[in-house]
Amino acid sequence: MQLTEMELFHLGEQLRAEALAITKSTTCARETTDPKLQQMYLRIAERHRGHYEILMRNAQNFAQQRQF
Amino acid sequence: MLDEKDRLTDTLITQKYIATGYNTAALESANNQIMDAFSGILRDEQQIQHEIFTEMNSRGWYQPKAANPNDITQNINKWNQELQRIQHTAAIRPGAMPQQGYQAGMTQYGFQTGVSMPQMGGEAQQQTMYRPPQNPMI
């Protein structure tokens, strides 16, 4: 089954949100003076980065399917 | 400049926003592969959100008020009455044949103040209260 317009829309929306979350978490990690919170923000940024990659991989899978 | 509490609150709100987006995305997916991807990430977003909440809670920055035990009792009684009303309505539905069809076991929760809620598969009083007809068109 081909990717629907709605799925493409949500992929874009969630990619935008994940990108912002990565930036925010990284900024929080830089600004906090609490070492425990700094580690937590860095971990969260990394998890959002993982989500971004999953979304991109899924989008690319559908783009490749279309070529064949 | 934001203080520690502001930063955690902002991160918490961001998490809620992102999780809501994934929930909607999963609900509106046609492809299983995409739906599973959205659902899987949603679970991880919920876990991140809970981690932030726990951190705020431990610092006294987000402490939800406990429900009044009397309110819990009153609500459970009300919900049980509503369940009985729904079952009664279903039983008298025109064309319904309660004696036939598959058996749908529904749990009626008996609640007593000071007694813990029944555990799954434990003390729950299982009663077959409504059996949908085999053919609702009849």
N, CA and C atoms of all chains as a GROMACS GRO file, in nm:
protein
  618
    1MET      N    1   0.083  -0.121   0.000
    1MET     CA    2   0.000   0.000   0.000
    1MET      C    3   0.087   0.126   0.000
    2GLN      N    4   0.048   0.222  -0.080
    2GLN     CA    5   0.126   0.346  -0.088
    2GLN      C    6   0.104   0.434   0.036
    3LEU      N    7   0.200   0.520   0.058
    3LEU     CA    8   0.188   0.616   0.168
    3LEU      C    9   0.073   0.712   0.137
    4THR      N   10  -0.012   0.736   0.236
    4THR     CA   11  -0.124   0.828   0.213
    4THR      C   12  -0.081   0.972   0.238
    5GLU      N   13  -0.163   1.065   0.190
    5GLU     CA   14  -0.135   1.207   0.212
    5GLU      C   15  -0.135   1.238   0.362
    6MET      N   16  -0.229   1.174   0.435
    6MET     CA   17  -0.240   1.198   0.578
    6MET      C   18  -0.114   1.150   0.652
    7GLU      N   19  -0.064   1.032   0.612
    7GLU     CA   20   0.058   0.979   0.674
    7GLU      C   21   0.178   1.069   0.646
    8LEU      N   22   0.185   1.118   0.522
    8LEU     CA   23   0.294   1.209   0.485
    8LEU      C   24   0.287   1.337   0.568
    9PHE      N   25   0.165   1.386   0.585
    9PHE     CA   26   0.145   1.508   0.666
    9PHE      C   27   0.192   1.486   0.810
   10HIS      N   28   0.151   1.372   0.870
   10HIS     CA   29   0.190   1.346   1.009
   10HIS      C   30   0.340   1.322   1.022
   11LEU      N   31   0.400   1.257   0.922
   11LEU     CA   32   0.545   1.238   0.924
   11LEU      C   33   0.614   1.374   0.931
   12GLY      N   34   0.567   1.467   0.849
   12GLY     CA   35   0.626   1.602   0.847
   12GLY      C   36   0.607   1.675   0.979
   13GLU      N   37   0.485   1.666   1.033
   13GLU     CA   38   0.456   1.734   1.160
   13GLU      C   39   0.542   1.680   1.273
   14GLN      N   40   0.553   1.546   1.280
   14GLN     CA   41   0.628   1.485   1.390
   14GLN      C   42   0.778   1.507   1.373
   15LEU      N   43   0.826   1.511   1.249
   15LEU     CA   44   0.968   1.541   1.226
   15LEU      C   45   0.999   1.683   1.274
   16ARG      N   46   0.910   1.776   1.245
   16ARG     CA   47   0.929   1.915   1.291
   16ARG      C   48   0.932   1.921   1.442
   17ALA      N   49   0.838   1.849   1.506
   17ALA     CA   50   0.829   1.850   1.653
   17ALA      C   51   0.953   1.785   1.715
   18GLU      N   52   1.000   1.675   1.655
   18GLU     CA   53   1.120   1.607   1.708
   18GLU      C   54   1.243   1.696   1.695
   19ALA      N   55   1.254   1.766   1.581
   19ALA     CA   56   1.368   1.855   1.560
   19ALA      C   57   1.370   1.964   1.667
   20LEU      N   58   1.251   2.019   1.695
   20LEU     CA   59   1.242   2.124   1.798
   20LEU      C   60   1.276   2.068   1.936
   21ALA      N   61   1.228   1.945   1.963
   21ALA     CA   62   1.254   1.881   2.093
   21ALA      C   63   1.404   1.855   2.113
   22ILE      N   64   1.473   1.818   2.005
   22ILE     CA   65   1.618   1.795   2.013
   22ILE      C   66   1.687   1.927   2.050
   23THR      N   67   1.649   2.035   1.981
   23THR     CA   68   1.709   2.166   2.006
   23THR      C   69   1.682   2.213   2.150
   24LYS      N   70   1.555   2.197   2.192
   24LYS     CA   71   1.518   2.242   2.326
   24LYS      C   72   1.592   2.165   2.435
   25SER      N   73   1.596   2.031   2.421
   25SER     CA   74   1.661   1.948   2.523
   25SER      C   75   1.811   1.980   2.530
   26THR      N   76   1.872   2.001   2.414
   26THR     CA   77   2.015   2.034   2.411
   26THR      C   78   2.040   2.169   2.478
   27THR      N   79   1.950   2.266   2.452
   27THR     CA   80   1.963   2.399   2.514
   27THR      C   81   1.947   2.388   2.666
   28CYS      N   82   1.848   2.310   2.709
   28CYS     CA   83   1.824   2.291   2.853
   28CYS      C   84   1.947   2.228   2.919
   29ALA      N   85   2.008   2.132   2.851
   29ALA     CA   86   2.127   2.064   2.906
   29ALA      C   87   2.242   2.163   2.922
   30ARG      N   88   2.250   2.258   2.829
   30ARG     CA   89   2.357   2.359   2.834
   30ARG      C   90   2.332   2.461   2.945
   31GLU      N   91   2.203   2.495   2.966
   31GLU     CA   92   2.170   2.603   3.059
   31GLU      C   93   2.158   2.559   3.205
   32THR      N   94   2.124   2.433   3.229
   32THR     CA   95   2.103   2.390   3.367
   32THR      C   96   2.235   2.383   3.444
   33THR      N   97   2.223   2.404   3.575
   33THR     CA   98   2.342   2.395   3.661
   33THR      C   99   2.339   2.266   3.743
   34ASP      N  100   2.232   2.187   3.723
   34ASP     CA  101   2.214   2.062   3.798
   34ASP      C  102   2.268   1.945   3.713
   35PRO      N  103   2.373   1.879   3.758
   35PRO     CA  104   2.433   1.770   3.678
   35PRO      C  105   2.334   1.658   3.646
   36LYS      N  106   2.245   1.627   3.743
   36LYS     CA  107   2.147   1.520   3.720
   36LYS      C  108   2.052   1.558   3.606
   37LEU      N  109   2.005   1.684   3.609
   37LEU     CA  110   1.914   1.729   3.504
   37LEU      C  111   1.986   1.740   3.370
   38GLN      N  112   2.112   1.779   3.376
   38GLN     CA  113   2.189   1.789   3.251
   38GLN      C  114   2.196   1.653   3.180
   39GLN      N  115   2.223   1.548   3.260
   39GLN     CA  116   2.227   1.413   3.203
   39GLN      C  117   2.092   1.373   3.147
   40MET      N  118   1.987   1.408   3.221
   40MET     CA  119   1.851   1.372   3.176
   40MET      C  120   1.818   1.441   3.044
   41TYR      N  121   1.849   1.571   3.032
   41TYR     CA  122   1.820   1.645   2.908
   41TYR      C  123   1.899   1.588   2.791
   42LEU      N  124   2.023   1.549   2.816
   42LEU     CA  125   2.105   1.492   2.708
   42LEU      C  126   2.049   1.358   2.662
   43ARG      N  127   2.003   1.277   2.761
   43ARG     CA  128   1.941   1.148   2.727
   43ARG      C  129   1.814   1.168   2.644
   44ILE      N  130   1.734   1.267   2.685
   44ILE     CA  131   1.609   1.295   2.613
   44ILE      C  132   1.638   1.342   2.470
   45ALA      N  133   1.738   1.428   2.455
   45ALA     CA  134   1.776   1.477   2.321
   45ALA      C  135   1.816   1.359   2.232
   46GLU      N  136   1.888   1.265   2.290
   46GLU     CA  137   1.932   1.148   2.214
   46GLU      C  138   1.814   1.061   2.172
   47ARG      N  139   1.718   1.047   2.261
   47ARG     CA  140   1.599   0.966   2.228
   47ARG      C  141   1.518   1.032   2.117
   48HIS      N  142   1.507   1.164   2.122
   48HIS     CA  143   1.435   1.235   2.015
   48HIS      C  144   1.509   1.221   1.882
   49ARG      N  145   1.641   1.220   1.890
   49ARG     CA  146   1.721   1.200   1.768
   49ARG      C  147   1.690   1.062   1.707
   50GLY      N  148   1.676   0.962   1.796
   50GLY     CA  149   1.640   0.827   1.751
   50GLY      C  150   1.503   0.825   1.685
   51HIS      N  151   1.409   0.898   1.743
   51HIS     CA  152   1.274   0.905   1.684
   51HIS      C  153   1.280   0.968   1.544
   52TYR      N  154   1.361   1.072   1.532
   52TYR     CA  155   1.375   1.142   1.403
   52TYR      C  156   1.424   1.043   1.297
   53GLU      N  157   1.521   0.961   1.336
   53GLU     CA  158   1.578   0.864   1.241
   53GLU      C  159   1.475   0.758   1.201
   54ILE      N  160   1.394   0.714   1.298
   54ILE     CA  161   1.290   0.614   1.267
   54ILE      C  162   1.190   0.671   1.166
   55LEU      N  163   1.148   0.796   1.189
   55LEU     CA  164   1.053   0.859   1.097
   55LEU      C  165   1.113   0.873   0.957
   56MET      N  166   1.238   0.916   0.951
   56MET     CA  167   1.306   0.933   0.821
   56MET      C  168   1.319   0.799   0.749
   57ARG      N  169   1.353   0.694   0.826
   57ARG     CA  170   1.369   0.561   0.767
   57ARG      C  171   1.236   0.514   0.704
   58ASN      N  172   1.127   0.537   0.778
   58ASN     CA  173   0.996   0.496   0.728
   58ASN      C  174   0.960   0.573   0.601
   59ALA      N  175   0.987   0.704   0.600
   59ALA     CA  176   0.957   0.785   0.481
   59ALA      C  177   1.040   0.736   0.362
   60GLN      N  178   1.168   0.706   0.388
   60GLN     CA  179   1.256   0.660   0.280
   60GLN      C  180   1.213   0.524   0.225
   61ASN      N  181   1.165   0.436   0.314
   61ASN     CA  182   1.116   0.304   0.270
   61ASN      C  183   1.005   0.318   0.167
   62PHE      N  184   0.913   0.411   0.194
   62PHE     CA  185   0.802   0.430   0.101
   62PHE      C  186   0.849   0.497  -0.028
   63ALA      N  187   0.949   0.584  -0.018
   63ALA     CA  188   1.002   0.650  -0.138
   63ALA      C  189   1.070   0.546  -0.228
   64GLN      N  190   1.140   0.449  -0.166
   64GLN     CA  191   1.207   0.344  -0.244
   64GLN      C  192   1.107   0.250  -0.310
   65GLN      N  193   1.000   0.216  -0.235
   65GLN     CA  194   0.896   0.128  -0.290
   65GLN      C  195   0.838   0.185  -0.419
   66ARG      N  196   0.827   0.317  -0.422
   66ARG     CA  197   0.765   0.386  -0.536
   66ARG      C  198   0.852   0.376  -0.661
   67GLN      N  199   0.984   0.362  -0.640
   67GLN     CA  200   1.076   0.359  -0.755
   67GLN      C  201   1.069   0.228  -0.832
   68PHE      N  202   1.015   0.119  -0.767
   68PHE     CA  203   1.014  -0.012  -0.835
   68PHE      C  204   0.876  -0.044  -0.892
   69MET      N  205   1.548   3.474   3.177
   69MET     CA  206   1.602   3.338   3.162
   69MET      C  207   1.517   3.240   3.244
   70LEU      N  208   1.497   3.125   3.190
   70LEU     CA  209   1.414   3.024   3.258
   70LEU      C  210   1.489   2.965   3.376
   71ASP      N  211   1.415   2.935   3.482
   71ASP     CA  212   1.478   2.863   3.594
   71ASP      C  213   1.457   2.713   3.574
   72GLU      N  214   1.506   2.633   3.670
   72GLU     CA  215   1.501   2.486   3.655
   72GLU      C  216   1.358   2.436   3.640
   73LYS      N  217   1.268   2.494   3.722
   73LYS     CA  218   1.128   2.451   3.717
   73LYS      C  219   1.066   2.485   3.582
   74ASP      N  220   1.094   2.605   3.530
   74ASP     CA  221   1.042   2.646   3.398
   74ASP      C  222   1.090   2.550   3.289
   75ARG      N  223   1.218   2.515   3.296
   75ARG     CA  224   1.274   2.426   3.192
   75ARG      C  225   1.205   2.290   3.194
   76LEU      N  226   1.187   2.236   3.315
   76LEU     CA  227   1.121   2.105   3.327
   76LEU      C  228   0.976   2.113   3.281
   77THR      N  229   0.908   2.222   3.320
   77THR     CA  230   0.768   2.240   3.279
   77THR      C  231   0.757   2.250   3.127
   78ASP      N  232   0.848   2.327   3.068
   78ASP     CA  233   0.848   2.342   2.922
   78ASP      C  234   0.872   2.208   2.853
   79THR      N  235   0.965   2.130   2.908
   79THR     CA  236   0.995   1.998   2.849
   79THR      C  237   0.875   1.905   2.863
   80LEU      N  238   0.808   1.913   2.978
   80LEU     CA  239   0.689   1.830   3.002
   80LEU      C  240   0.578   1.864   2.902
   81ILE      N  241   0.554   1.992   2.883
   81ILE     CA  242   0.448   2.036   2.792
   81ILE      C  243   0.483   1.996   2.648
   82THR      N  244   0.610   2.010   2.613
   82THR     CA  245   0.655   1.968   2.479
   82THR      C  246   0.628   1.819   2.458
   83GLN      N  247   0.658   1.740   2.562
   83GLN     CA  248   0.636   1.594   2.552
   83GLN      C  249   0.488   1.562   2.531
   84LYS      N  250   0.402   1.632   2.605
   84LYS     CA  251   0.258   1.607   2.590
   84LYS      C  252   0.212   1.640   2.449
   85TYR      N  253   0.264   1.750   2.395
   85TYR     CA  254   0.228   1.793   2.260
   85TYR      C  255   0.273   1.688   2.158
   86ILE      N  256   0.398   1.643   2.171
   86ILE     CA  257   0.451   1.546   2.075
   86ILE      C  258   0.374   1.414   2.085
   87ALA      N  259   0.346   1.368   2.208
   87ALA     CA  260   0.275   1.241   2.228
   87ALA      C  261   0.136   1.248   2.165
   88THR      N  262   0.068   1.361   2.183
   88THR     CA  263  -0.064   1.378   2.122
   88THR      C  264  -0.056   1.366   1.970
   89GLY      N  265   0.048   1.426   1.913
   89GLY     CA  266   0.070   1.418   1.768
   89GLY      C  267   0.087   1.275   1.721
   90TYR      N  268   0.166   1.195   1.796
   90TYR     CA  269   0.187   1.055   1.757
   90TYR      C  270   0.059   0.974   1.773
   91ASN      N  271  -0.019   1.002   1.876
   91ASN     CA  272  -0.145   0.930   1.895
   91ASN      C  273  -0.238   0.954   1.776
   92THR      N  274  -0.252   1.081   1.737
   92THR     CA  275  -0.337   1.115   1.622
   92THR      C  276  -0.281   1.051   1.495
   93ALA      N  277  -0.149   1.058   1.480
   93ALA     CA  278  -0.085   1.002   1.360
   93ALA      C  279  -0.110   0.852   1.350
   94ALA      N  280  -0.098   0.781   1.463
   94ALA     CA  281  -0.122   0.636   1.463
   94ALA      C  282  -0.267   0.606   1.430
   95LEU      N  283  -0.358   0.684   1.486
   95LEU     CA  284  -0.501   0.663   1.462
   95LEU      C  285  -0.539   0.686   1.316
   96GLU      N  286  -0.466   0.775   1.250
   96GLU     CA  287  -0.501   0.812   1.113
   96GLU      C  288  -0.411   0.744   1.009
   97SER      N  289  -0.339   0.639   1.051
   97SER     CA  290  -0.251   0.567   0.958
   97SER      C  291  -0.329   0.457   0.885
   98ALA      N  292  -0.299   0.442   0.758
   98ALA     CA  293  -0.360   0.334   0.680
   98ALA      C  294  -0.264   0.216   0.669
   99ASN      N  295  -0.133   0.245   0.666
   99ASN     CA  296  -0.032   0.140   0.654
   99ASN      C  297   0.008   0.087   0.792
  100ASN      N  298   0.011  -0.046   0.805
  100ASN     CA  299   0.050  -0.108   0.933
  100ASN      C  300   0.190  -0.066   0.976
  101GLN      N  301   0.281  -0.060   0.879
  101GLN     CA  302   0.420  -0.028   0.910
  101GLN      C  303   0.432   0.112   0.971
  102ILE      N  304   0.361   0.208   0.913
  102ILE     CA  305   0.364   0.346   0.963
  102ILE      C  306   0.295   0.354   1.099
  103MET      N  307   0.181   0.284   1.110
  103MET     CA  308   0.107   0.285   1.237
  103MET      C  309   0.194   0.229   1.351
  104ASP      N  310   0.265   0.119   1.322
  104ASP     CA  311   0.352   0.060   1.425
  104ASP      C  312   0.466   0.154   1.463
  105ALA      N  313   0.519   0.225   1.364
  105ALA     CA  314   0.627   0.320   1.392
  105ALA      C  315   0.577   0.432   1.483
  106PHE      N  316   0.462   0.491   1.448
  106PHE     CA  317   0.404   0.598   1.530
  106PHE      C  318   0.371   0.547   1.672
  107SER      N  319   0.311   0.428   1.680
  107SER     CA  320   0.272   0.373   1.811
  107SER      C  321   0.394   0.345   1.898
  108GLY      N  322   0.499   0.291   1.835
  108GLY     CA  323   0.621   0.260   1.910
  108GLY      C  324   0.686   0.384   1.967
  109ILE      N  325   0.693   0.488   1.884
  109ILE     CA  326   0.753   0.614   1.931
  109ILE      C  327   0.664   0.678   2.038
  110LEU      N  328   0.532   0.667   2.019
  110LEU     CA  329   0.438   0.722   2.119
  110LEU      C  330   0.468   0.665   2.258
  111ARG      N  331   0.491   0.533   2.264
  111ARG     CA  332   0.520   0.470   2.394
  111ARG      C  333   0.647   0.529   2.456
  112ASP      N  334   0.747   0.551   2.371
  112ASP     CA  335   0.872   0.608   2.422
  112ASP      C  336   0.852   0.753   2.469
  113GLU      N  337   0.770   0.828   2.395
  113GLU     CA  338   0.740   0.967   2.435
  113GLU      C  339   0.669   0.969   2.570
  114GLN      N  340   0.579   0.873   2.590
  114GLN     CA  341   0.508   0.864   2.719
  114GLN      C  342   0.605   0.836   2.832
  115GLN      N  343   0.704   0.750   2.804
  115GLN     CA  344   0.802   0.717   2.907
  115GLN      C  345   0.890   0.837   2.940
  116ILE      N  346   0.928   0.914   2.838
  116ILE     CA  347   1.007   1.036   2.862
  116ILE      C  348   0.925   1.133   2.946
  117GLN      N  349   0.798   1.149   2.909
  117GLN     CA  350   0.710   1.240   2.982
  117GLN      C  351   0.700   1.198   3.128
  118HIS      N  352   0.690   1.067   3.151
  118HIS     CA  353   0.677   1.019   3.289
  118HIS      C  354   0.807   1.041   3.368
  119GLU      N  355   0.918   1.028   3.298
  119GLU     CA  356   1.048   1.052   3.363
  119GLU      C  357   1.058   1.198   3.409
  120ILE      N  358   1.013   1.289   3.323
  120ILE     CA  359   1.016   1.432   3.359
  120ILE      C  360   0.920   1.460   3.474
  121PHE      N  361   0.801   1.400   3.465
  121PHE     CA  362   0.703   1.417   3.573
  121PHE      C  363   0.761   1.369   3.706
  122THR      N  364   0.823   1.251   3.706
  122THR     CA  365   0.879   1.194   3.828
  122THR      C  366   0.985   1.288   3.888
  123GLU      N  367   1.066   1.347   3.800
  123GLU     CA  368   1.169   1.440   3.845
  123GLU      C  369   1.105   1.564   3.911
  124MET      N  370   1.002   1.617   3.847
  124MET     CA  371   0.932   1.735   3.902
  124MET      C  372   0.862   1.700   4.032
  125ASN      N  373   0.801   1.582   4.033
  125ASN     CA  374   0.728   1.536   4.152
  125ASN      C  375   0.822   1.523   4.272
  126SER      N  376   0.941   1.468   4.247
  126SER     CA  377   1.037   1.447   4.357
  126SER      C  378   1.090   1.579   4.411
  127ARG      N  379   1.084   1.686   4.329
  127ARG     CA  380   1.130   1.817   4.372
  127ARG      C  381   1.015   1.904   4.426
  128GLY      N  382   0.895   1.845   4.429
  128GLY     CA  383   0.779   1.917   4.483
  128GLY      C  384   0.722   2.020   4.387
  129TRP      N  385   0.754   2.008   4.257
  129TRP     CA  386   0.710   2.106   4.157
  129TRP      C  387   0.586   2.062   4.082
  130TYR      N  388   0.547   1.938   4.100
  130TYR     CA  389   0.427   1.887   4.033
  130TYR      C  390   0.372   1.775   4.119
  131GLN      N  391   0.281   1.811   4.206
  131GLN     CA  392   0.226   1.712   4.298
  131GLN      C  393   0.074   1.707   4.286
  132PRO      N  394   0.024   1.614   4.206
  132PRO     CA  395  -0.121   1.603   4.188
  132PRO      C  396  -0.190   1.572   4.321
  133LYS      N  397  -0.303   1.637   4.342
  133LYS     CA  398  -0.377   1.617   4.467
  133LYS      C  399  -0.445   1.480   4.465
  134ALA      N  400  -0.436   1.410   4.577
  134ALA     CA  401  -0.499   1.277   4.586
  134ALA      C  402  -0.651   1.292   4.589
  135ALA      N  403  -0.719   1.198   4.525
  135ALA     CA  404  -0.866   1.199   4.524
  135ALA      C  405  -0.918   1.161   4.662
  136ASN      N  406  -1.029   1.223   4.699
  136ASN     CA  407  -1.095   1.192   4.826
  136ASN      C  408  -1.152   1.050   4.820
  137PRO      N  409  -1.118   0.961   4.918
  137PRO     CA  410  -1.169   0.823   4.916
  137PRO      C  411  -1.322   0.815   4.906
  138ASN      N  412  -1.392   0.909   4.971
  138ASN     CA  413  -1.538   0.910   4.963
  138ASN      C  414  -1.586   0.937   4.820
  139ASP      N  415  -1.514   1.026   4.751
  139ASP     CA  416  -1.549   1.056   4.611
  139ASP      C  417  -1.529   0.933   4.524
  140ILE      N  418  -1.422   0.856   4.553
  140ILE     CA  419  -1.396   0.734   4.475
  140ILE      C  420  -1.513   0.637   4.493
  141THR      N  421  -1.552   0.617   4.621
  141THR     CA  422  -1.663   0.526   4.652
  141THR      C  423  -1.791   0.570   4.580
  142GLN      N  424  -1.821   0.699   4.592
  142GLN     CA  425  -1.944   0.752   4.531
  142GLN      C  426  -1.943   0.733   4.380
  143ASN      N  427  -1.826   0.759   4.321
  143ASN     CA  428  -1.817   0.744   4.174
  143ASN      C  429  -1.834   0.600   4.131
  144ILE      N  430  -1.772   0.507   4.204
  144ILE     CA  431  -1.783   0.365   4.168
  144ILE      C  432  -1.928   0.319   4.178
  145ASN      N  433  -1.996   0.363   4.283
  145ASN     CA  434  -2.139   0.329   4.296
  145ASN      C  435  -2.219   0.384   4.178
  146LYS      N  436  -2.188   0.508   4.141
  146LYS     CA  437  -2.257   0.571   4.028
  146LYS      C  438  -2.230   0.494   3.898
  147TRP      N  439  -2.103   0.455   3.877
  147TRP     CA  440  -2.067   0.383   3.754
  147TRP      C  441  -2.133   0.245   3.750
  148ASN      N  442  -2.144   0.180   3.866
  148ASN     CA  443  -2.212   0.051   3.872
  148ASN      C  444  -2.359   0.065   3.835
  149GLN      N  445  -2.422   0.174   3.885
  149GLN     CA  446  -2.562   0.199   3.851
  149GLN      C  447  -2.578   0.222   3.702
  150GLU      N  448  -2.482   0.296   3.646
  150GLU     CA  449  -2.487   0.326   3.502
  150GLU      C  450  -2.470   0.198   3.421
  151LEU      N  451  -2.380   0.110   3.467
  151LEU     CA  452  -2.358  -0.018   3.399
  151LEU      C  453  -2.486  -0.101   3.400
  152GLN      N  454  -2.554  -0.104   3.516
  152GLN     CA  455  -2.679  -0.180   3.527
  152GLN      C  456  -2.787  -0.123   3.435
  153ARG      N  457  -2.789   0.012   3.426
  153ARG     CA  458  -2.887   0.078   3.339
  153ARG      C  459  -2.862   0.040   3.193
  154ILE      N  460  -2.733   0.042   3.154
  154ILE     CA  461  -2.698   0.008   3.015
  154ILE      C  462  -2.734  -0.137   2.984
  155GLN      N  463  -2.704  -0.227   3.080
  155GLN     CA  464  -2.734  -0.368   3.060
  155GLN      C  465  -2.884  -0.392   3.051
  156HIS      N  466  -2.960  -0.318   3.132
  156HIS     CA  467  -3.106  -0.330   3.128
  156HIS      C  468  -3.158  -0.285   2.993
  157THR      N  469  -3.106  -0.171   2.945
  157THR     CA  470  -3.148  -0.118   2.814
  157THR      C  471  -3.116  -0.218   2.704
  158ALA      N  472  -2.997  -0.279   2.712
  158ALA     CA  473  -2.956  -0.376   2.609
  158ALA      C  474  -3.045  -0.499   2.612
  159ALA      N  475  -3.086  -0.542   2.732
  159ALA     CA  476  -3.166  -0.665   2.746
  159ALA      C  477  -3.304  -0.648   2.687
  160ILE      N  478  -3.361  -0.528   2.689
  160ILE     CA  479  -3.498  -0.508   2.640
  160ILE      C  480  -3.499  -0.453   2.497
  161ARG      N  481  -3.381  -0.453   2.435
  161ARG     CA  482  -3.372  -0.402   2.297
  161ARG      C  483  -3.456  -0.489   2.204
  162PRO      N  484  -3.540  -0.429   2.120
  162PRO     CA  485  -3.625  -0.508   2.029
  162PRO      C  486  -3.539  -0.600   1.942
  163GLY      N  487  -3.579  -0.727   1.933
  163GLY     CA  488  -3.506  -0.823   1.851
  163GLY      C  489  -3.395  -0.893   1.924
  164ALA      N  490  -3.363  -0.847   2.043
  164ALA     CA  491  -3.253  -0.910   2.118
  164ALA      C  492  -3.297  -1.046   2.169
  165MET      N  493  -3.205  -1.143   2.161
  165MET     CA  494  -3.233  -1.277   2.211
  165MET      C  495  -3.126  -1.312   2.313
  166PRO      N  496  -3.144  -1.268   2.435
  166PRO     CA  497  -3.038  -1.282   2.536
  166PRO      C  498  -2.997  -1.426   2.563
  167GLN      N  499  -3.086  -1.523   2.530
  167GLN     CA  500  -3.052  -1.662   2.562
  167GLN      C  501  -2.960  -1.724   2.457
  168GLN      N  502  -2.938  -1.654   2.344
  168GLN     CA  503  -2.854  -1.709   2.239
  168GLN      C  504  -2.728  -1.625   2.220
  169GLY      N  505  -2.644  -1.673   2.132
  169GLY     CA  506  -2.523  -1.598   2.099
  169GLY      C  507  -2.408  -1.630   2.191
  170TYR      N  508  -2.295  -1.567   2.162
  170TYR     CA  509  -2.178  -1.593   2.245
  170TYR      C  510  -2.193  -1.529   2.382
  171GLN      N  511  -2.121  -1.582   2.478
  171GLN     CA  512  -2.134  -1.531   2.614
  171GLN      C  513  -2.032  -1.419   2.636
  172ALA      N  514  -2.082  -1.303   2.666
  172ALA     CA  515  -1.992  -1.191   2.696
  172ALA      C  516  -1.991  -1.170   2.847
  173GLY      N  517  -1.885  -1.211   2.909
  173GLY     CA  518  -1.875  -1.197   3.053
  173GLY      C  519  -1.836  -1.055   3.091
  174MET      N  520  -1.914  -0.990   3.171
  174MET     CA  521  -1.879  -0.855   3.216
  174MET      C  522  -1.862  -0.858   3.367
  175THR      N  523  -1.768  -0.783   3.413
  175THR     CA  524  -1.737  -0.784   3.555
  175THR      C  525  -1.812  -0.675   3.628
  176GLN      N  526  -1.878  -0.714   3.732
  176GLN     CA  527  -1.944  -0.616   3.819
  176GLN      C  528  -1.853  -0.597   3.939
  177TYR      N  529  -1.812  -0.475   3.963
  177TYR     CA  530  -1.722  -0.450   4.075
  177TYR      C  531  -1.801  -0.418   4.202
  178GLY      N  532  -1.791  -0.506   4.298
  178GLY     CA  533  -1.850  -0.479   4.427
  178GLY      C  534  -1.749  -0.396   4.505
  179PHE      N  535  -1.789  -0.284   4.557
  179PHE     CA  536  -1.692  -0.199   4.626
  179PHE      C  537  -1.736  -0.175   4.769
  180GLN      N  538  -1.643  -0.195   4.860
  180GLN     CA  539  -1.669  -0.164   5.001
  180GLN      C  540  -1.558  -0.074   5.051
  181THR      N  541  -1.596   0.024   5.128
  181THR     CA  542  -1.496   0.116   5.182
  181THR      C  543  -1.394   0.038   5.264
  182GLY      N  544  -1.269   0.066   5.240
  182GLY     CA  545  -1.163   0.001   5.316
  182GLY      C  546  -1.119  -0.131   5.257
  183VAL      N  547  -1.186  -0.174   5.153
  183VAL     CA  548  -1.149  -0.300   5.088
  183VAL      C  549  -1.088  -0.266   4.953
  184SER      N  550  -0.975  -0.329   4.922
  184SER     CA  551  -0.908  -0.296   4.798
  184SER      C  552  -0.989  -0.347   4.680
  185MET      N  553  -0.965  -0.284   4.566
  185MET     CA  554  -1.036  -0.324   4.445
  185MET      C  555  -0.997  -0.467   4.409
  186PRO      N  556  -1.089  -0.543   4.353
  186PRO     CA  557  -1.058  -0.681   4.315
  186PRO      C  558  -0.948  -0.685   4.210
  187GLN      N  559  -0.861  -0.783   4.221
  187GLN     CA  560  -0.751  -0.796   4.126
  187GLN      C  561  -0.801  -0.869   4.001
  188MET      N  562  -0.728  -0.848   3.893
  188MET     CA  563  -0.763  -0.916   3.767
  188MET      C  564  -0.757  -1.067   3.788
  189GLY      N  565  -0.864  -1.136   3.758
  189GLY     CA  566  -0.866  -1.280   3.769
  189GLY      C  567  -0.870  -1.329   3.912
  190GLY      N  568  -0.884  -1.239   4.004
  190GLY     CA  569  -0.884  -1.276   4.145
  190GLY      C  570  -1.023  -1.281   4.202
  191GLU      N  571  -1.055  -1.182   4.284
  191GLU     CA  572  -1.181  -1.185   4.355
  191GLU      C  573  -1.295  -1.122   4.276
  192ALA      N  574  -1.264  -1.077   4.156
  192ALA     CA  575  -1.368  -1.011   4.077
  192ALA      C  576  -1.486  -1.106   4.058
  193GLN      N  577  -1.603  -1.053   4.085
  193GLN     CA  578  -1.722  -1.136   4.076
  193GLN      C  579  -1.765  -1.141   3.931
  194GLN      N  580  -1.737  -1.252   3.864
  194GLN     CA  581  -1.768  -1.265   3.723
  194GLN      C  582  -1.915  -1.300   3.706
  195GLN      N  583  -1.984  -1.221   3.628
  195GLN     CA  584  -2.125  -1.250   3.600
  195GLN      C  585  -2.150  -1.230   3.452
  196THR      N  586  -2.221  -1.323   3.393
  196THR     CA  587  -2.264  -1.305   3.254
  196THR      C  588  -2.391  -1.223   3.260
  197MET      N  589  -2.380  -1.095   3.223
  197MET     CA  590  -2.492  -1.006   3.242
  197MET      C  591  -2.563  -0.972   3.112
  198TYR      N  592  -2.493  -0.985   3.000
  198TYR     CA  593  -2.556  -0.953   2.872
  198TYR      C  594  -2.499  -1.042   2.765
  199ARG      N  595  -2.586  -1.109   2.693
  199ARG     CA  596  -2.541  -1.193   2.582
  199ARG      C  597  -2.596  -1.134   2.453
  200PRO      N  598  -2.511  -1.076   2.370
  200PRO     CA  599  -2.561  -1.018   2.244
  200PRO      C  600  -2.621  -1.125   2.155
  201PRO      N  601  -2.723  -1.091   2.076
  201PRO     CA  602  -2.785  -1.189   1.987
  201PRO      C  603  -2.688  -1.229   1.877
  202GLN      N  604  -2.709  -1.351   1.822
  202GLN     CA  605  -2.624  -1.398   1.712
  202GLN      C  606  -2.642  -1.312   1.589
  203ASN      N  607  -2.767  -1.279   1.562
  203ASN     CA  608  -2.795  -1.196   1.445
  203ASN      C  609  -2.877  -1.075   1.488
  204PRO      N  610  -2.812  -0.961   1.499
  204PRO     CA  611  -2.882  -0.841   1.548
  204PRO      C  612  -2.990  -0.793   1.452
  205MET      N  613  -2.989  -0.843   1.326
  205MET     CA  614  -3.087  -0.796   1.229
  205MET      C  615  -3.224  -0.859   1.252
  206ILE      N  616  -3.229  -0.971   1.323
  206ILE     CA  617  -3.356  -1.040   1.344
  206ILE      C  618  -3.445  -0.956   1.435
   0.00000   0.00000   0.00000
